[in-house]
């Protein structure tokens, strides 16, 4: 059994070369907001939900990215109201927020983790 019931990963990738990235959507602040909100709802901790940050998830073209495991559900968001909806609907009630789902047909560009930056 996993230590946490669910992991919520926010991509915090910042590209300084002008290409679209999740930080364009204020990802760091939205992650902090989600973390505080999950704690306030007493959902955080062992056996509950962990809000994490990640590096590039390779889906920047669809907007700021969140993936929830073990559900393997990918969301994008525009602001705090969308984060609230994901928390309330998905994390609290187990319902998928279809309007915020990323397009599963859109290919993620190959990420070369060996490339020098």
C-alpha positions, -999 to +999 in steps of 0.1 A: +000+000+000+012+035-009+020+060+019-003+085+002-036+078-014-030+103-042-001+124-055-009+157-072+021+169-094+023+205-106+047+211-134+069+241-123+091+241-154+104+275-164+118+280-199+139+310-203+141+308-241+106+321-248+089+288-254+056+282-236+060+267-201+039+260-171+053+289-152+035+311-177+004+300-159+016+310-125+023+273-116+043+280-085+017+301-069-011+277-079+008+248-064+013+267-031-024+275-031-034+239-037-011+227-009-026+251+016-062+243+005-056+205+007-042+209+042-071+232+052-095+205+041-076+180+062-069+159+031-031+160+034-007+136+051-002+099+054-030+079+038-042+112+022-031+135-005+003+149-013+007+180-034+041+179-051+061+199-077+077+184-107+100+194-135+089+193-171+060+169-177+062+175-215+027+189-219+033+226-219+016+231-252-018+225-235-012+250-207+000+246-171+000+209-162-012+189-132-012+151-131-029+131-104-016+096-095-024+068-093-054+080-113-033+091-143-055+121-149-040+151-165-055+186-160-047+221-171-060+252-154-064+290-158-064+301-122-074+295-086-111+287-094-100+258-116-077+245-088-106+247-063-128+227-088-101+200-092-097+198-054-134+197-046-145+175-075-116+151-081-098+149-048-129+152-025-156+136-045-137+113-069-153+130-100-133+139-131-134+175-141-139+169-178-137+206-188-102+208-175-088+176-189-059+178-212-064+164-247-051+128-246-048+128-284-023+157-284+011+143-286+037+155-261+069+165-278+097+141-271+118+153-242+155+147-244+166+145-208+202+141-220+202+173-239+224+201-225+206+232-216 
